[in-house]
Amino acid sequence: MLRPPPRWNATSIGYLAIGHEIPVTPIQLVSMVSAIGNGGTYLPPSVLLETSQQLKQGNPMKPMPFRPEQELPQPLPPDAHRVISRP
């Protein structure tokens, strides 16, 4: 949702540099952060209803380490792809 350069004004360059004037949805933001957390692999967002049911029953989720090189689902879901190259 970026305005085309002819529609930028005098302050747009400064605002764009710090992330203003670039609106994103919450799902887009979470997808970006999860792609970084998944070692550069984009996985389509999904809703975990089972976890929600567990929380309602009083079973809290427990933190655990995540190792993206070892724990990505195989085969990857449709639309999953690498968005950040490996170092």
PyMOL commands that set and color helices and strands:
alter all, ss='L'
color gray80, all
select helices_A, chain A and resi 5-7+12-17+26-37+49-56+68-71
alter helices_A, ss='H'
color red, helices_A
select strands_A, chain A and resi 41-42+81-82
alter strands_A, ss='S'
color yellow, strands_A
deselect
rebuild
show_as cartoon
